[in-house]
Amino acid sequence: MTDSPDQKPEIATRKAPHTDYRGLERSKITPMFQHYIEVKEMNPNALLLYRVGDFFECFFQDAAIISRELELILTSKDGGKEIGRVAMTGVPHHALERYSRQLVEKGYAVAICDQVEDAAEAAAEKRMVERAITKLLTPGTLTDEGMLNARKNNFLAAVVIAGDNWGLAYADISTGEFHTTQDRHLNSLTVELTRLQPSEVLVPTNAPDINRLLRPGEKSDHLPDCLPENFCYSLRQQTPFSLTEAKNRLLLTYRVRSLEGMGCEHLPLAIRAAGGLLEYIEDTQKANQVPLRPLRTYAVSEFLVLDGQTRRNLEITQTVRDGSFYGSLLWAIDRTVTAMGSRALRRWLLQPLLDIKGIHARQETIQELKDNTSLRQDIQQKLREIYDMERLSGRVGAGTANARDLLALAESLVRLSDLAELARTGKSPYLKTLQKVPGDLEQLGRRVIEHLVETPPLHLKEGGIIRDGIDAGLDEQRQRYKEDMQWLTNLEVTEREKTGISNLKVSFNKTFGYYISLPRSKADQAPKDYIRKQTLVNEERYITPELKEKESRILTAEDELHQLEYEIFTDLRSQIAEFADEIREVATRVAALDVLAGLAEVAVYQGYCRPEIVPGRLVEITDGRHPVVEKSIGSPFFVPNSSDLGDGDGVEYPDLIILTGPNASGKSCYLRQVGLIQLLAQTGSFVPARSARMSICDRIFTRVGAVDDLATGQSTFMVEMNETANILNHATEKSLVLLDEIGRGTATFDGLSIAWAVAEYIATEIRARTIFATHYHELNELASILSNVANYQVTVKELPHEIVFLHQVRPGGADKSYGIEAGRLAGLPASVIDRALQVMGQIEKHSKIAIGLRKGIEKIKPVKETDHRSIQQLDIFGELETEGEEA
Ligand SMILES: Nc1ncnc2c1ncn2[C@@H]1O[C@H](COP(=O)(O)OP(=O)(O)OP(=O)(O)O)[C@@H](O)[C@H]1O
């Protein structure tokens, strides 16, 4: 922590500083604090960072919060003679971005109140420096480059719920994307929100604490239950979300007469959400206009549904264990070279397609780029030279882009024509879309490059941005300035010649500007027009009327030059802002090409094949691999496995596979591998397999592992049952269901019974393609009863003192778990292992289930739903018990 000059650590005996201003008599508070409170009251829901000199300080309650959250020292400042000390925390102004980003990441809104005039001017006039809110940062409205993750969208969402119907709009204000949708069933709203992972969600309520930002996990009675707890929620007034207001706002913003063109004219909840979202942006981004792209309406049913748990279990963008990117599917296959491409790939993976045409278009492009190595490499080379046009044009549109941003955007625009030229040598769909880029974009880029110097400074008001020869007025002023500066540079020489004093010097200081200095010993030789200003021990300092005149010209010319350059720059920026939509439209195409070139690269170097998309409900994968495990352990060490499920294209396989095998043999890996291959295929990507024929599936469901959901107070078993219920209630025969252990969180008999009934229900009632990994070998009996069920096992080789994992999936059921061997490997004491073996022997000998199953479970017929009341759960095993005993 860097101390601000006014900071004094608190001494325990002193009266505690005020952390609440409400009880204080305003007239007795210092003027600066009065202003602070005024601003704070206008922004009660944001942490207020208030500029004081070189620091941004915060006071009262905010000081306590910031000190706690950022681990900064809580100090105090004098609030007035009769008031005493006020709690204070400060951050140095140059570290503002870092600290405010940390606060926003923790779910706070942050209001920045900066000095908006030169502090020296105010000091000279003996008044308080003028300050105003210059930025209001909330998690969903960030645009500053340093606060955003380049490879991830930053979505702001708004929801409107009416009964079981809902509307959802979302925007990324840094890239301009703006989408809206409407659907039924609140659980599908939850699914959409977890897909988007918005940084902030707006909820219209009639809560008394309107405008409050709820941090992740914070509870409120005003939040509908279907909204996941792990997001930030902004409680908003209802009015902007009313149909009339929302619709008018959309019509006005887009200057249209109807919303027909945007596809949401007849979707009132989608309109309300979108209108409410726009109002929030207007409200929070007062100073900066945020131009969004035209609103696009989509239907949730256009895409493969991946619910939150499936997305998590398949580790698409982060791992389950520690939430890291390393080890996720995205990590394994992201070979994009631009931030735009990386963001697009993430979106594509989270929203795979259902439409065969769309999948084919992507496949064909990947195929062409895979086959044509030089084209792929040239394209990637060009793409590397293209900056983040989506976010750059966003900042241009918002008027926050600096000269370097503008130059980066301009260089990208110019390079587009090279990219188009390359695209013209190809013939696949995504290359075709880039064969033509609007010519005016290139011209625009060139104009910017002509205007701006090669490496412009970061600050816009300090000059040095615009090249010579661009503006006659600027050139003229520069010339005059240069001449005056030259006069000044020569002054030392000319004055030395004139006076004959060889050690005469011309220098500058802040107090009286330029001056001539003579050694004290030569002071008597000073010419008459020298006016003495200061006497030091060894030196006399003088000014001359001519020097002062030139100086004043130089200083004014400097200010004027900076202002002129700034105006030329902002004019140029506004010209580009007018093309923001066109730029972003091209940027989307560039991003898509980047994704596909990256996937082609993966296909080449990681040996992926093009899956054939066939009608029906087929999964036919030959020698499939898990993309992440393969990359982690190295391809030669990964054992490929095939998977055949469902039917289509003239073949028929089982619908449900019971997969058994010892611990750590590779069941989970196999299960996820099938899910990931299906997901990749519907993303349009090639897949890690020797060959694959796949049908489109409507949803992928997964139930993997067991994790206590402590946050919601649910036990491992309840989480498992909830997830299973969700699958049984929503899966269709077009779905792919991956179940890893069901019924382990309860007593063995209950667990086995549930697992049995679930598998049976899926195989007979739903007929979804399913892989069911389990340690209940008893489930292998299902295959002898149901024709669409088959048994597979992950094999191991048993040696005298160890087992070797072969990781091969082969037909047939395993009859041993090797759980005790796993315990031995893990280092359980030998006596415990011996005892466990003894106990297992006894259980196997006497187990009613084991005996019963061996004796003929095929007699158990699946229970019809209508009969279930009359049959007790334990009847299955009760019947077996009798038979076992008879034996
Ligand atoms: N096909 C494969 N080729 C090579 N290694 C594999 C393969 N499948 C799995 N493995 C390795 O084996 C490890 C254990 O696999 P996995 O977690 O899938 O086992 P499991 O059978 O599900 O175990 P458990 O029953 O204990 O959950 C993986 O982390 C991986 O490193």
The ligand as an SDF file (V2000), in Angstrom:
LIG
                    3D

 31 33  0  0  0  0  0  0  0  0999 V2000
   -8.2720  -44.2660  -23.3980 N   0  0  0  0  0  0  0  0  0  0  0  0
   -7.3090  -43.8860  -22.5440 C   0  0  0  0  0  0  0  0  0  0  0  0
   -6.0090  -43.9280  -22.9100 N   0  0  0  0  0  0  0  0  0  0  0  0
   -5.0610  -43.5560  -22.0260 C   0  0  0  0  0  0  0  0  0  0  0  0
   -5.2970  -43.1480  -20.7870 N   0  0  0  0  0  0  0  0  0  0  0  0
   -6.5480  -43.1170  -20.3630 C   0  0  0  0  0  0  0  0  0  0  0  0
   -7.6210  -43.4830  -21.2140 C   0  0  0  0  0  0  0  0  0  0  0  0
   -8.7710  -43.3550  -20.5180 N   0  0  0  0  0  0  0  0  0  0  0  0
   -8.4290  -42.9300  -19.2960 C   0  0  0  0  0  0  0  0  0  0  0  0
   -7.0910  -42.7880  -19.1930 N   0  0  0  0  0  0  0  0  0  0  0  0
   -6.3490  -42.3390  -18.0070 C   0  0  0  0  0  0  0  0  0  0  0  0
   -6.9030  -42.9620  -16.8480 O   0  0  0  0  0  0  0  0  0  0  0  0
   -7.2610  -41.9970  -15.8800 C   0  0  0  0  0  0  0  0  0  0  0  0
   -8.5000  -42.4680  -15.1480 C   0  0  0  0  0  0  0  0  0  0  0  0
   -9.5850  -42.4540  -16.0390 O   0  0  0  0  0  0  0  0  0  0  0  0
  -11.0790  -42.2310  -15.5470 P   0  0  0  0  0  0  0  0  0  0  0  0
  -11.1470  -41.1370  -14.5690 O   0  0  0  0  0  0  0  0  0  0  0  0
  -11.8920  -42.1230  -16.7780 O   0  0  0  0  0  0  0  0  0  0  0  0
  -11.3710  -43.5950  -14.8010 O   0  0  0  0  0  0  0  0  0  0  0  0
  -12.7540  -44.1700  -14.2130 P   0  0  0  0  0  0  0  0  0  0  0  0
  -12.8510  -45.5570  -14.7240 O   0  0  0  0  0  0  0  0  0  0  0  0
  -13.8720  -43.2760  -14.5210 O   0  0  0  0  0  0  0  0  0  0  0  0
  -12.4540  -44.1980  -12.6610 O   0  0  0  0  0  0  0  0  0  0  0  0
  -13.5030  -44.1670  -11.4160 P   0  0  0  0  0  0  0  0  0  0  0  0
  -14.3710  -45.3690  -11.5490 O   0  0  0  0  0  0  0  0  0  0  0  0
  -12.5960  -44.2410  -10.2540 O   0  0  0  0  0  0  0  0  0  0  0  0
  -14.2270  -42.8750  -11.5350 O   0  0  0  0  0  0  0  0  0  0  0  0
   -7.4390  -40.7240  -16.6710 C   0  0  0  0  0  0  0  0  0  0  0  0
   -7.1060  -39.6050  -15.9250 O   0  0  0  0  0  0  0  0  0  0  0  0
   -6.5130  -40.8710  -17.8420 C   0  0  0  0  0  0  0  0  0  0  0  0
   -5.2420  -40.3060  -17.5350 O   0  0  0  0  0  0  0  0  0  0  0  0
  1  2  1  0
  2  3  1  0
  2  7  2  0
  3  4  2  0
  4  5  1  0
  5  6  2  0
  6  7  1  0
  6 10  1  0
  7  8  1  0
  8  9  2  0
  9 10  1  0
 10 11  1  0
 11 12  1  0
 11 30  1  0
 12 13  1  0
 13 14  1  0
 13 28  1  0
 14 15  1  0
 15 16  1  0
 16 17  2  0
 16 18  1  0
 16 19  1  0
 19 20  1  0
 20 21  2  0
 20 22  1  0
 20 23  1  0
 23 24  1  0
 24 25  2  0
 24 26  1  0
 24 27  1  0
 28 29  1  0
 28 30  1  0
 30 31  1  0
M  END
$$$$
